[in-house]
Amino acid sequence: MTRVNCGRRGSVSRWLMPAGCVLFGCVLLLAGWLGHQLVTGLIGLVIMACFGLFVALAGRSETVRGLRGDGRDERFAQIDLRATAATGLVLIVAVIVAFLVEIARGHDGSPYTWLGALAGIAYVAAVAFLRWRG
Amino acid sequence: MKNLVRALRIEKGLAQGELAEAMGVSRQTINSIENERYTPSLPLALALARYFGTSVEEMFDDQG
C-alpha cells in the first residue's frame, strides 16, 4: 500500500510539550525564588507540571494530540497557525486598550507603549521577511 | 470544496482511518475533506489522486 506523509510529525515530539511545561514551571520557580516569591514560583511550577501531565496522559483526542505534537498533520498546522494569529490579535487589542486606559489615567502608557511598538515592528518585519522569502 | 474522496474511498472499501494512515494524515483530516470543511494542500491532493488512480481535476471540483 502506498504510504505518503503529508505534514504529519512523528511521535518524537509527544513528550516535548509536557517537558517544555515542566521546564517553564522550573523557570517560574527560579524567578520566584530570585524575587523572594517562592510560593508564587511553586504555584507556577505545580500549575505547569499539572498541565504538562494532563497533556502527556490525556486520551487520543485530536485537540490533545495536536497540542502535544504527535498526530499533527497539515490541517492541524493550519489550525495552529490560525489559533496563533487569533491569540496575537487578542494580545495586540489588549495592549492597545491597556495603553489607552493608561493614557486616559494621565500616565505615560508604559509598558504598553513598548509592547505595542514591539508588536508593530515584529509584524512589519515578519511581513517583509516572509515576502522576501517568497 | 466538492470532491469525490468519500465515493472513491467507499468504492475501494476503505475506512477513513485506513485512508488517513495511507496518506499520513489524521482520520479527522480525511473526514473534514470529505465533508468539504477543509481544502487539502496540493501535495495531499496529488497524493489522494495518485492513490485512487485519478487526477486532481477529476477528484476536486472548485466550480461547485
N, CA and C atoms of all chains as a GROMACS GRO file, in nm:
protein
  594
    1MET      N    1   0.085  -0.120   0.000
    1MET     CA    2   0.000   0.000   0.000
    1MET      C    3   0.088   0.125   0.000
    2THR      N    4   0.055   0.218  -0.088
    2THR     CA    5   0.130   0.342  -0.092
    2THR      C    6   0.112   0.418   0.040
    3ARG      N    7   0.221   0.470   0.090
    3ARG     CA    8   0.207   0.549   0.212
    3ARG      C    9   0.283   0.679   0.192
    4VAL      N   10   0.212   0.788   0.204
    4VAL     CA   11   0.276   0.919   0.192
    4VAL      C   12   0.268   0.987   0.327
    5ASN      N   13   0.338   1.097   0.339
    5ASN     CA   14   0.334   1.170   0.465
    5ASN      C   15   0.309   1.317   0.435
    6CYS      N   16   0.187   1.360   0.458
    6CYS     CA   17   0.151   1.497   0.427
    6CYS      C   18   0.154   1.584   0.552
    7GLY      N   19   0.275   1.616   0.592
    7GLY     CA   20   0.290   1.710   0.701
    7GLY      C   21   0.275   1.652   0.839
    8ARG      N   22   0.265   1.520   0.852
    8ARG     CA   23   0.248   1.461   0.986
    8ARG      C   24   0.384   1.453   1.054
    9ARG      N   25   0.386   1.496   1.176
    9ARG     CA   26   0.510   1.489   1.252
    9ARG      C   27   0.514   1.358   1.330
   10GLY      N   28   0.634   1.310   1.353
   10GLY     CA   29   0.649   1.182   1.420
   10GLY      C   30   0.619   1.190   1.568
   11SER      N   31   0.630   1.074   1.635
   11SER     CA   32   0.595   1.069   1.776
   11SER      C   33   0.707   1.120   1.866
   12VAL      N   34   0.819   1.164   1.806
   12VAL     CA   35   0.931   1.214   1.886
   12VAL      C   36   0.890   1.335   1.970
   13SER      N   37   0.791   1.408   1.920
   13SER     CA   38   0.753   1.531   1.989
   13SER      C   39   0.645   1.506   2.095
   14ARG      N   40   0.606   1.381   2.118
   14ARG     CA   41   0.498   1.350   2.212
   14ARG      C   42   0.527   1.406   2.352
   15TRP      N   43   0.651   1.398   2.393
   15TRP     CA   44   0.688   1.441   2.528
   15TRP      C   45   0.747   1.581   2.530
   16LEU      N   46   0.758   1.642   2.411
   16LEU     CA   47   0.824   1.773   2.403
   16LEU      C   48   0.745   1.881   2.478
   17MET      N   49   0.616   1.888   2.452
   17MET     CA   50   0.537   1.993   2.517
   17MET      C   51   0.526   1.971   2.668
   18PRO      N   52   0.494   1.846   2.714
   18PRO     CA   53   0.492   1.826   2.859
   18PRO      C   54   0.626   1.862   2.923
   19ALA      N   55   0.736   1.825   2.857
   19ALA     CA   56   0.869   1.859   2.911
   19ALA      C   57   0.888   2.011   2.913
   20GLY      N   58   0.841   2.076   2.806
   20GLY     CA   59   0.850   2.222   2.799
   20GLY      C   60   0.770   2.288   2.911
   21CYS      N   61   0.654   2.228   2.942
   21CYS     CA   62   0.570   2.283   3.050
   21CYS      C   63   0.645   2.274   3.183
   22VAL      N   64   0.705   2.158   3.208
   22VAL     CA   65   0.778   2.140   3.335
   22VAL      C   66   0.898   2.234   3.339
   23LEU      N   67   0.967   2.246   3.226
   23LEU     CA   68   1.083   2.336   3.220
   23LEU      C   69   1.042   2.480   3.249
   24PHE      N   70   0.931   2.523   3.187
   24PHE     CA   71   0.883   2.659   3.212
   24PHE      C   72   0.842   2.676   3.358
   25GLY      N   73   0.782   2.570   3.415
   25GLY     CA   74   0.747   2.573   3.556
   25GLY      C   75   0.870   2.592   3.643
   26CYS      N   76   0.980   2.525   3.605
   26CYS     CA   77   1.106   2.539   3.680
   26CYS      C   78   1.160   2.682   3.667
   27VAL      N   79   1.145   2.740   3.547
   27VAL     CA   80   1.189   2.879   3.527
   27VAL      C   81   1.106   2.973   3.616
   28LEU      N   82   0.975   2.945   3.626
   28LEU     CA   83   0.888   3.025   3.713
   28LEU      C   84   0.932   3.013   3.858
   29LEU      N   85   0.966   2.890   3.897
   29LEU     CA   86   1.012   2.867   4.034
   29LEU      C   87   1.142   2.945   4.060
   30LEU      N   88   1.233   2.938   3.963
   30LEU     CA   89   1.361   3.008   3.977
   30LEU      C   90   1.338   3.160   3.988
   31ALA      N   91   1.249   3.211   3.900
   31ALA     CA   92   1.220   3.355   3.903
   31ALA      C   93   1.157   3.394   4.036
   32GLY      N   94   1.066   3.309   4.086
   32GLY     CA   95   1.003   3.335   4.216
   32GLY      C   96   1.104   3.333   4.329
   33TRP      N   97   1.195   3.236   4.318
   33TRP     CA   98   1.298   3.224   4.422
   33TRP      C   99   1.389   3.348   4.421
   34LEU      N  100   1.428   3.391   4.301
   34LEU     CA  101   1.514   3.510   4.288
   34LEU      C  102   1.443   3.635   4.339
   35GLY      N  103   1.311   3.640   4.317
   35GLY     CA  104   1.235   3.758   4.356
   35GLY      C  105   1.174   3.746   4.494
   36HIS      N  106   1.221   3.648   4.571
   36HIS     CA  107   1.170   3.625   4.708
   36HIS      C  108   1.020   3.600   4.708
   37GLN      N  109   0.973   3.531   4.604
   37GLN     CA  110   0.831   3.494   4.598
   37GLN      C  111   0.822   3.344   4.570
   38LEU      N  112   0.880   3.269   4.661
   38LEU     CA  113   0.893   3.124   4.643
   38LEU      C  114   0.757   3.056   4.627
   39VAL      N  115   0.658   3.102   4.703
   39VAL     CA  116   0.525   3.038   4.696
   39VAL      C  117   0.464   3.058   4.557
   40THR      N  118   0.477   3.182   4.507
   40THR     CA  119   0.425   3.210   4.372
   40THR      C  120   0.495   3.121   4.269
   41GLY      N  121   0.628   3.108   4.281
   41GLY     CA  122   0.704   3.023   4.191
   41GLY      C  123   0.661   2.878   4.200
   42LEU      N  124   0.639   2.831   4.323
   42LEU     CA  125   0.595   2.692   4.343
   42LEU      C  126   0.458   2.667   4.282
   43ILE      N  127   0.369   2.766   4.301
   43ILE     CA  128   0.234   2.753   4.242
   43ILE      C  129   0.245   2.745   4.089
   44GLY      N  130   0.332   2.830   4.033
   44GLY     CA  131   0.354   2.828   3.888
   44GLY      C  132   0.405   2.692   3.841
   45LEU      N  133   0.501   2.637   3.916
   45LEU     CA  134   0.556   2.506   3.879
   45LEU      C  135   0.449   2.398   3.886
   46VAL      N  136   0.370   2.399   3.992
   46VAL     CA  137   0.266   2.297   4.008
   46VAL      C  138   0.164   2.307   3.896
   47ILE      N  139   0.122   2.431   3.864
   47ILE     CA  140   0.022   2.450   3.756
   47ILE      C  141   0.078   2.400   3.622
   48MET      N  142   0.203   2.440   3.593
   48MET     CA  143   0.263   2.399   3.465
   48MET      C  144   0.286   2.248   3.459
   49ALA      N  145   0.330   2.189   3.572
   49ALA     CA  146   0.353   2.044   3.575
   49ALA      C  147   0.222   1.968   3.558
   50CYS      N  148   0.116   2.017   3.623
   50CYS     CA  149  -0.016   1.952   3.610
   50CYS      C  150  -0.066   1.959   3.465
   51PHE      N  151  -0.048   2.077   3.404
   51PHE     CA  152  -0.091   2.091   3.265
   51PHE      C  153  -0.010   1.998   3.174
   52GLY      N  154   0.122   1.994   3.198
   52GLY     CA  155   0.208   1.905   3.120
   52GLY      C  156   0.168   1.760   3.135
   53LEU      N  157   0.136   1.721   3.260
   53LEU     CA  158   0.096   1.583   3.288
   53LEU      C  159  -0.037   1.552   3.218
   54PHE      N  160  -0.128   1.649   3.223
   54PHE     CA  161  -0.258   1.630   3.157
   54PHE      C  162  -0.240   1.608   3.007
   55VAL      N  163  -0.158   1.695   2.948
   55VAL     CA  164  -0.136   1.686   2.802
   55VAL      C  165  -0.067   1.554   2.767
   56ALA      N  166   0.026   1.510   2.855
   56ALA     CA  167   0.101   1.387   2.827
   56ALA      C  168   0.013   1.264   2.840
   57LEU      N  169  -0.076   1.264   2.939
   57LEU     CA  170  -0.151   1.142   2.969
   57LEU      C  171  -0.294   1.143   2.917
   58ALA      N  172  -0.339   1.257   2.866
   58ALA     CA  173  -0.477   1.265   2.818
   58ALA      C  174  -0.496   1.171   2.700
   59GLY      N  175  -0.620   1.148   2.669
   59GLY     CA  176  -0.654   1.049   2.567
   59GLY      C  177  -0.606   1.081   2.426
   60ARG      N  178  -0.674   1.022   2.330
   60ARG     CA  179  -0.629   1.035   2.192
   60ARG      C  180  -0.712   1.138   2.116
   61SER      N  181  -0.770   1.233   2.187
   61SER     CA  182  -0.849   1.335   2.117
   61SER      C  183  -0.755   1.414   2.025
   62GLU      N  184  -0.809   1.459   1.912
   62GLU     CA  185  -0.726   1.530   1.814
   62GLU      C  186  -0.668   1.658   1.873
   63THR      N  187  -0.750   1.726   1.955
   63THR     CA  188  -0.704   1.852   2.014
   63THR      C  189  -0.584   1.828   2.105
   64VAL      N  190  -0.595   1.726   2.189
   64VAL     CA  191  -0.484   1.696   2.282
   64VAL      C  192  -0.360   1.652   2.203
   65ARG      N  193  -0.380   1.564   2.104
   65ARG     CA  194  -0.264   1.518   2.025
   65ARG      C  195  -0.201   1.634   1.948
   66GLY      N  196  -0.286   1.725   1.903
   66GLY     CA  197  -0.234   1.843   1.832
   66GLY      C  198  -0.153   1.932   1.924
   67LEU      N  199  -0.206   1.953   2.045
   67LEU     CA  200  -0.133   2.034   2.143
   67LEU      C  201  -0.002   1.967   2.181
   68ARG      N  202  -0.008   1.834   2.194
   68ARG     CA  203   0.110   1.757   2.236
   68ARG      C  204   0.215   1.751   2.126
   69GLY      N  205   0.169   1.752   2.004
   69GLY     CA  206   0.264   1.750   1.893
   69GLY      C  207   0.258   1.623   1.811
   70ASP      N  208   0.220   1.511   1.874
   70ASP     CA  209   0.211   1.387   1.795
   70ASP      C  210   0.077   1.386   1.723
   71GLY      N  211   0.074   1.331   1.605
   71GLY     CA  212  -0.051   1.325   1.531
   71GLY      C  213  -0.088   1.454   1.462
   72ARG      N  214   0.008   1.547   1.454
   72ARG     CA  215  -0.020   1.670   1.380
   72ARG      C  216  -0.004   1.645   1.232
   73ASP      N  217  -0.088   1.706   1.155
   73ASP     CA  218  -0.071   1.698   1.010
   73ASP      C  219  -0.093   1.837   0.952
   74GLU      N  220  -0.105   1.846   0.819
   74GLU     CA  221  -0.114   1.978   0.756
   74GLU      C  222  -0.238   2.055   0.801
   75ARG      N  223  -0.349   1.984   0.826
   75ARG     CA  224  -0.471   2.053   0.870
   75ARG      C  225  -0.451   2.111   1.009
   76PHE      N  226  -0.387   2.034   1.096
   76PHE     CA  227  -0.365   2.087   1.231
   76PHE      C  228  -0.264   2.200   1.228
   77ALA      N  229  -0.166   2.192   1.136
   77ALA     CA  230  -0.070   2.302   1.124
   77ALA      C  231  -0.143   2.431   1.087
   78GLN      N  232  -0.244   2.418   1.000
   78GLN     CA  233  -0.325   2.535   0.961
   78GLN      C  234  -0.407   2.586   1.080
   79ILE      N  235  -0.463   2.490   1.156
   79ILE     CA  236  -0.540   2.527   1.276
   79ILE      C  237  -0.448   2.601   1.374
   80ASP      N  238  -0.327   2.546   1.390
   80ASP     CA  239  -0.229   2.606   1.482
   80ASP      C  240  -0.194   2.748   1.440
   81LEU      N  241  -0.175   2.765   1.309
   81LEU     CA  242  -0.141   2.897   1.255
   81LEU      C  243  -0.253   2.998   1.281
   82ARG      N  244  -0.376   2.956   1.256
   82ARG     CA  245  -0.491   3.045   1.277
   82ARG      C  246  -0.509   3.075   1.426
   83ALA      N  247  -0.490   2.973   1.509
   83ALA     CA  248  -0.504   2.994   1.654
   83ALA      C  249  -0.396   3.091   1.703
   84THR      N  250  -0.275   3.077   1.649
   84THR     CA  251  -0.166   3.166   1.688
   84THR      C  252  -0.198   3.309   1.645
   85ALA      N  253  -0.249   3.325   1.524
   85ALA     CA  254  -0.285   3.458   1.475
   85ALA      C  255  -0.396   3.519   1.560
   86ALA      N  256  -0.495   3.438   1.596
   86ALA     CA  257  -0.606   3.487   1.679
   86ALA      C  258  -0.554   3.530   1.817
   87THR      N  259  -0.463   3.449   1.872
   87THR     CA  260  -0.405   3.482   2.002
   87THR      C  261  -0.328   3.614   1.994
   88GLY      N  262  -0.250   3.628   1.888
   88GLY     CA  263  -0.173   3.752   1.868
   88GLY      C  264  -0.265   3.872   1.857
   89LEU      N  265  -0.375   3.855   1.784
   89LEU     CA  266  -0.471   3.964   1.767
   89LEU      C  267  -0.532   4.005   1.901
   90VAL      N  268  -0.570   3.906   1.981
   90VAL     CA  269  -0.628   3.933   2.113
   90VAL      C  270  -0.526   4.009   2.199
   91LEU      N  271  -0.401   3.963   2.196
   91LEU     CA  272  -0.297   4.028   2.276
   91LEU      C  273  -0.275   4.173   2.232
   92ILE      N  274  -0.270   4.194   2.100
   92ILE     CA  275  -0.246   4.329   2.048
   92ILE      C  276  -0.362   4.423   2.086
   93VAL      N  277  -0.485   4.374   2.073
   93VAL     CA  278  -0.601   4.455   2.112
   93VAL      C  279  -0.594   4.487   2.261
   94ALA      N  280  -0.556   4.387   2.342
   94ALA     CA  281  -0.546   4.408   2.487
   94ALA      C  282  -0.439   4.512   2.519
   95VAL      N  283  -0.327   4.506   2.448
   95VAL     CA  284  -0.219   4.603   2.471
   95VAL      C  285  -0.264   4.744   2.432
   96ILE      N  286  -0.334   4.756   2.320
   96ILE     CA  287  -0.380   4.888   2.275
   96ILE      C  288  -0.482   4.944   2.375
   97VAL      N  289  -0.576   4.859   2.419
   97VAL     CA  290  -0.677   4.905   2.516
   97VAL      C  291  -0.609   4.948   2.646
   98ALA      N  292  -0.515   4.865   2.694
   98ALA     CA  293  -0.444   4.897   2.819
   98ALA      C  294  -0.365   5.027   2.803
   99PHE      N  295  -0.304   5.047   2.686
   99PHE     CA  296  -0.230   5.170   2.658
   99PHE      C  297  -0.323   5.292   2.666
  100LEU      N  298  -0.439   5.280   2.601
  100LEU     CA  299  -0.535   5.391   2.602
  100LEU      C  300  -0.585   5.421   2.743
  101VAL      N  301  -0.609   5.316   2.821
  101VAL     CA  302  -0.655   5.335   2.960
  101VAL      C  303  -0.548   5.408   3.040
  102GLU      N  304  -0.422   5.364   3.021
  102GLU     CA  305  -0.311   5.429   3.094
  102GLU      C  306  -0.299   5.577   3.056
  103ILE      N  307  -0.312   5.607   2.926
  103ILE     CA  308  -0.305   5.746   2.879
  103ILE      C  309  -0.420   5.827   2.940
  104ALA      N  310  -0.540   5.768   2.939
  104ALA     CA  311  -0.658   5.836   2.993
  104ALA      C  312  -0.645   5.863   3.142
  105ARG      N  313  -0.567   5.779   3.210
  105ARG     CA  314  -0.546   5.798   3.354
  105ARG      C  315  -0.436   5.901   3.383
  106GLY      N  316  -0.380   5.952   3.275
  106GLY     CA  317  -0.277   6.054   3.292
  106GLY      C  318  -0.136   5.999   3.306
  107HIS      N  319  -0.120   5.867   3.281
  107HIS     CA  320   0.013   5.806   3.287
  107HIS      C  321   0.078   5.812   3.149
  108ASP      N  322   0.204   5.766   3.143
  108ASP     CA  323   0.274   5.774   3.014
  108ASP      C  324   0.249   5.652   2.923
  109GLY      N  325   0.170   5.557   2.969
  109GLY     CA  326   0.137   5.443   2.882
  109GLY      C  327   0.230   5.325   2.895
  110SER      N  328   0.334   5.338   2.977
  110SER     CA  329   0.429   5.226   2.996
  110SER      C  330   0.363   5.116   3.078
  111PRO      N  331   0.396   4.992   3.051
  111PRO     CA  332   0.488   4.943   2.949
  111PRO      C  333   0.420   4.912   2.816
  112TYR      N  334   0.292   4.951   2.808
  112TYR     CA  335   0.214   4.912   2.689
  112TYR      C  336   0.264   4.982   2.562
  113THR      N  337   0.326   5.101   2.578
  113THR     CA  338   0.382   5.171   2.463
  113THR      C  339   0.484   5.081   2.393
  114TRP      N  340   0.577   5.027   2.474
  114TRP     CA  341   0.683   4.945   2.417
  114TRP      C  342   0.631   4.811   2.366
  115LEU      N  343   0.534   4.757   2.437
  115LEU     CA  344   0.476   4.630   2.391
  115LEU      C  345   0.405   4.648   2.257
  116GLY      N  346   0.331   4.758   2.244
  116GLY     CA  347   0.262   4.788   2.118
  116GLY      C  348   0.360   4.812   2.005
  117ALA      N  349   0.467   4.889   2.037
  117ALA     CA  350   0.570   4.916   1.935
  117ALA      C  351   0.638   4.786   1.892
  118LEU      N  352   0.668   4.700   1.990
  118LEU     CA  353   0.731   4.571   1.959
  118LEU      C  354   0.642   4.486   1.868
  119ALA      N  355   0.511   4.485   1.902
  119ALA     CA  356   0.417   4.407   1.820
  119ALA      C  357   0.413   4.462   1.677
  120GLY      N  358   0.408   4.593   1.663
  120GLY     CA  359   0.403   4.655   1.530
  120GLY      C  360   0.528   4.626   1.450
  121ILE      N  361   0.643   4.643   1.514
  121ILE     CA  362   0.771   4.618   1.445
  121ILE      C  363   0.783   4.471   1.406
  122ALA      N  364   0.745   4.383   1.499
  122ALA     CA  365   0.754   4.239   1.471
  122ALA      C  366   0.664   4.202   1.353
  123TYR      N  367   0.547   4.262   1.347
  123TYR     CA  368   0.454   4.232   1.238
  123TYR      C  369   0.512   4.278   1.104
  124VAL      N  370   0.559   4.402   1.100
  124VAL     CA  371   0.615   4.456   0.975
  124VAL      C  372   0.738   4.374   0.933
  125ALA      N  373   0.825   4.341   1.030
  125ALA     CA  374   0.944   4.261   0.999
  125ALA      C  375   0.906   4.124   0.945
  126ALA      N  376   0.804   4.062   1.007
  126ALA     CA  377   0.762   3.929   0.962
  126ALA      C  378   0.704   3.936   0.821
  127VAL      N  379   0.623   4.039   0.794
  127VAL     CA  380   0.566   4.054   0.660
  127VAL      C  381   0.679   4.072   0.557
  128ALA      N  382   0.776   4.160   0.589
  128ALA     CA  383   0.886   4.186   0.496
  128ALA      C  384   0.968   4.059   0.474
  129PHE      N  385   0.998   3.987   0.581
  129PHE     CA  386   1.078   3.866   0.569
  129PHE      C  387   1.006   3.758   0.488
  130LEU      N  388   0.879   3.738   0.520
  130LEU     CA  389   0.803   3.633   0.451
  130LEU      C  390   0.782   3.667   0.304
  131ARG      N  391   0.764   3.798   0.275
  131ARG     CA  392   0.751   3.840   0.135
  131ARG      C  393   0.882   3.818   0.060
  132TRP      N  394   0.995   3.852   0.126
  132TRP     CA  395   1.126   3.834   0.065
  132TRP      C  396   1.156   3.687   0.041
  133ARG      N  397   1.112   3.602   0.136
  133ARG     CA  398   1.138   3.459   0.122
  133ARG      C  399   1.050   3.396   0.014
  134GLY      N  400   0.945   3.469  -0.024
  134GLY     CA  401   0.861   3.421  -0.134
  134GLY      C  402   0.751   3.330  -0.084
  135MET      N  403  -1.454   2.239  -0.055
  135MET     CA  404  -1.454   2.213  -0.198
  135MET      C  405  -1.517   2.076  -0.225
  136LYS      N  406  -1.608   2.073  -0.320
  136LYS     CA  407  -1.673   1.944  -0.355
  136LYS      C  408  -1.567   1.846  -0.404
  137ASN      N  409  -1.583   1.721  -0.365
  137ASN     CA  410  -1.483   1.622  -0.408
  137ASN      C  411  -1.542   1.481  -0.407
  138LEU      N  412  -1.465   1.390  -0.465
  138LEU     CA  413  -1.510   1.251  -0.475
  138LEU      C  414  -1.439   1.159  -0.377
  139VAL      N  415  -1.374   1.217  -0.277
  139VAL     CA  416  -1.292   1.135  -0.187
  139VAL      C  417  -1.376   1.027  -0.119
  140ARG      N  418  -1.492   1.067  -0.066
  140ARG     CA  419  -1.575   0.968   0.004
  140ARG      C  420  -1.618   0.856  -0.090
  141ALA      N  421  -1.665   0.896  -0.208
  141ALA     CA  422  -1.714   0.796  -0.304
  141ALA      C  423  -1.602   0.700  -0.343
  142LEU      N  424  -1.484   0.753  -0.372
  142LEU     CA  425  -1.372   0.668  -0.413
  142LEU      C  426  -1.324   0.579  -0.297
  143ARG      N  427  -1.328   0.634  -0.178
  143ARG     CA  428  -1.284   0.556  -0.061
  143ARG      C  429  -1.380   0.439  -0.037
  144ILE      N  430  -1.508   0.468  -0.045
  144ILE     CA  431  -1.608   0.362  -0.023
  144ILE      C  432  -1.599   0.258  -0.133
  145GLU      N  433  -1.578   0.306  -0.256
  145GLU     CA  434  -1.565   0.215  -0.370
  145GLU      C  435  -1.449   0.118  -0.350
  146LYS      N  436  -1.346   0.168  -0.284
  146LYS     CA  437  -1.227   0.086  -0.260
  146LYS      C  438  -1.239   0.005  -0.130
  147GLY      N  439  -1.348   0.025  -0.059
  147GLY     CA  440  -1.372  -0.050   0.065
  147GLY      C  441  -1.282  -0.011   0.180
  148LEU      N  442  -1.245   0.116   0.184
  148LEU     CA  443  -1.154   0.162   0.290
  148LEU      C  444  -1.229   0.239   0.397
  149ALA      N  445  -1.181   0.228   0.519
  149ALA     CA  446  -1.231   0.313   0.628
  149ALA      C  447  -1.154   0.444   0.624
  150GLN      N  448  -1.212   0.546   0.685
  150GLN     CA  449  -1.143   0.677   0.687
  150GLN      C  450  -1.004   0.663   0.750
  151GLY      N  451  -0.997   0.584   0.856
  151GLY     CA  452  -0.869   0.566   0.926
  151GLY      C  453  -0.763   0.501   0.838
  152GLU      N  454  -0.806   0.407   0.754
  152GLU     CA  455  -0.711   0.338   0.665
  152GLU      C  456  -0.658   0.434   0.559
  153LEU      N  457  -0.748   0.515   0.504
  153LEU     CA  458  -0.704   0.613   0.405
  153LEU      C  459  -0.612   0.717   0.471
  154ALA      N  460  -0.650   0.758   0.592
  154ALA     CA  461  -0.568   0.855   0.664
  154ALA      C  462  -0.427   0.799   0.688
  155GLU      N  463  -0.422   0.673   0.728
  155GLU     CA  464  -0.293   0.607   0.753
  155GLU      C  465  -0.208   0.605   0.625
  156ALA      N  466  -0.274   0.574   0.514
  156ALA     CA  467  -0.202   0.568   0.385
  156ALA      C  468  -0.152   0.706   0.342
  157MET      N  469  -0.227   0.809   0.377
  157MET     CA  470  -0.190   0.946   0.337
  157MET      C  471  -0.098   1.014   0.438
  158GLY      N  472  -0.086   0.955   0.556
  158GLY     CA  473  -0.003   1.018   0.659
  158GLY      C  474  -0.068   1.140   0.721
  159VAL      N  475  -0.201   1.136   0.729
  159VAL     CA  476  -0.273   1.245   0.796
  159VAL      C  477  -0.368   1.183   0.898
  160SER      N  478  -0.437   1.267   0.973
  160SER     CA  479  -0.528   1.214   1.074
  160SER      C  480  -0.662   1.176   1.010
  161ARG      N  481  -0.735   1.088   1.080
  161ARG     CA  482  -0.867   1.048   1.031
  161ARG      C  483  -0.959   1.170   1.020
  162GLN      N  484  -0.942   1.262   1.115
  162GLN     CA  485  -1.026   1.382   1.116
  162GLN      C  486  -1.002   1.468   0.992
  163THR      N  487  -0.879   1.466   0.942
  163THR     CA  488  -0.848   1.544   0.820
  163THR      C  489  -0.922   1.485   0.700
  164ILE      N  490  -0.921   1.352   0.690
  164ILE     CA  491  -0.995   1.287   0.580
  164ILE      C  492  -1.144   1.320   0.593
  165ASN      N  493  -1.195   1.312   0.716
  165ASN     CA  494  -1.336   1.343   0.740
  165ASN      C  495  -1.368   1.487   0.700
  166SER      N  496  -1.278   1.580   0.734
  166SER     CA  497  -1.301   1.721   0.700
  166SER      C  498  -1.299   1.743   0.550
  167ILE      N  499  -1.210   1.673   0.480
  167ILE     CA  500  -1.205   1.686   0.333
  167ILE      C  501  -1.335   1.633   0.274
  168GLU      N  502  -1.377   1.516   0.320
  168GLU     CA  503  -1.499   1.455   0.266
  168GLU      C  504  -1.622   1.542   0.291
  169ASN      N  505  -1.621   1.611   0.404
  169ASN     CA  506  -1.736   1.698   0.436
  169ASN      C  507  -1.719   1.842   0.388
  170GLU      N  508  -1.616   1.862   0.304
  170GLU     CA  509  -1.591   1.993   0.240
  170GLU      C  510  -1.562   2.104   0.339
  171ARG      N  511  -1.509   2.067   0.454
  171ARG     CA  512  -1.474   2.170   0.552
  171ARG      C  513  -1.328   2.209   0.541
  172TYR      N  514  -1.249   2.124   0.476
  172TYR     CA  515  -1.106   2.151   0.463
  172TYR      C  516  -1.061   2.123   0.321
  173THR      N  517  -0.990   2.220   0.263
  173THR     CA  518  -0.934   2.201   0.130
  173THR      C  519  -0.789   2.156   0.146
  174PRO      N  520  -0.757   2.036   0.098
  174PRO     CA  521  -0.621   1.985   0.121
  174PRO      C  522  -0.515   2.065   0.046
  175SER      N  523  -0.393   2.054   0.095
  175SER     CA  524  -0.281   2.118   0.026
  175SER      C  525  -0.259   2.047  -0.109
  176LEU      N  526  -0.182   2.109  -0.195
  176LEU     CA  527  -0.154   2.048  -0.326
  176LEU      C  528  -0.087   1.912  -0.311
  177PRO      N  529   0.016   1.897  -0.223
  177PRO     CA  530   0.077   1.764  -0.208
  177PRO      C  531  -0.023   1.656  -0.165
  178LEU      N  532  -0.113   1.692  -0.072
  178LEU     CA  533  -0.210   1.592  -0.026
  178LEU      C  534  -0.313   1.562  -0.136
  179ALA      N  535  -0.355   1.666  -0.208
  179ALA     CA  536  -0.450   1.644  -0.318
  179ALA      C  537  -0.388   1.554  -0.424
  180LEU      N  538  -0.261   1.578  -0.456
  180LEU     CA  539  -0.192   1.494  -0.555
  180LEU      C  540  -0.178   1.351  -0.504
  181ALA      N  541  -0.145   1.337  -0.375
  181ALA     CA  542  -0.129   1.204  -0.317
  181ALA      C  543  -0.261   1.126  -0.320
  182LEU      N  544  -0.370   1.197  -0.290
  182LEU     CA  545  -0.502   1.132  -0.294
  182LEU      C  546  -0.536   1.089  -0.436
  183ALA      N  547  -0.510   1.179  -0.529
  183ALA     CA  548  -0.541   1.148  -0.669
  183ALA      C  549  -0.459   1.028  -0.719
  184ARG      N  550  -0.332   1.027  -0.686
  184ARG     CA  551  -0.246   0.914  -0.725
  184ARG      C  552  -0.294   0.784  -0.661
  185TYR      N  553  -0.331   0.795  -0.535
  185TYR     CA  554  -0.374   0.676  -0.459
  185TYR      C  555  -0.497   0.613  -0.523
  186PHE      N  556  -0.588   0.698  -0.570
  186PHE     CA  557  -0.711   0.645  -0.630
  186PHE      C  558  -0.701   0.631  -0.782
  187GLY      N  559  -0.583   0.658  -0.835
  187GLY     CA  560  -0.562   0.641  -0.979
  187GLY      C  561  -0.644   0.737  -1.063
  188THR      N  562  -0.658   0.858  -1.014
  188THR     CA  563  -0.733   0.958  -1.089
  188THR      C  564  -0.653   1.089  -1.093
  189SER      N  565  -0.716   1.194  -1.140
  189SER     CA  566  -0.644   1.322  -1.142
  189SER      C  567  -0.707   1.417  -1.040
  190VAL      N  568  -0.634   1.518  -1.003
  190VAL     CA  569  -0.684   1.617  -0.906
  190VAL      C  570  -0.809   1.685  -0.962
  191GLU      N  571  -0.805   1.716  -1.091
  191GLU     CA  572  -0.920   1.785  -1.153
  191GLU      C  573  -1.046   1.700  -1.146
  192GLU      N  574  -1.028   1.568  -1.163
  192GLU     CA  575  -1.146   1.481  -1.157
  192GLU      C  576  -1.195   1.462  -1.014
  193MET      N  577  -1.100   1.467  -0.924
  193MET     CA  578  -1.134   1.440  -0.784
  193MET      C  579  -1.193   1.562  -0.712
  194PHE      N  580  -1.142   1.679  -0.745
  194PHE     CA  581  -1.188   1.801  -0.678
  194PHE      C  582  -1.256   1.895  -0.776
  195ASP      N  583  -1.365   1.953  -0.731
  195ASP     CA  584  -1.442   2.044  -0.818
  195ASP      C  585  -1.449   2.183  -0.751
  196ASP      N  586  -1.370   2.275  -0.804
  196ASP     CA  587  -1.370   2.409  -0.744
  196ASP      C  588  -1.480   2.498  -0.800
  197GLN      N  589  -1.558   2.445  -0.895
  197GLN     CA  590  -1.669   2.523  -0.953
  197GLN      C  591  -1.798   2.501  -0.875
  198GLY      N  592  -1.802   2.391  -0.804
  198GLY     CA  593  -1.928   2.352  -0.740
  198GLY      C  594  -1.964   2.428  -0.615
   0.00000   0.00000   0.00000
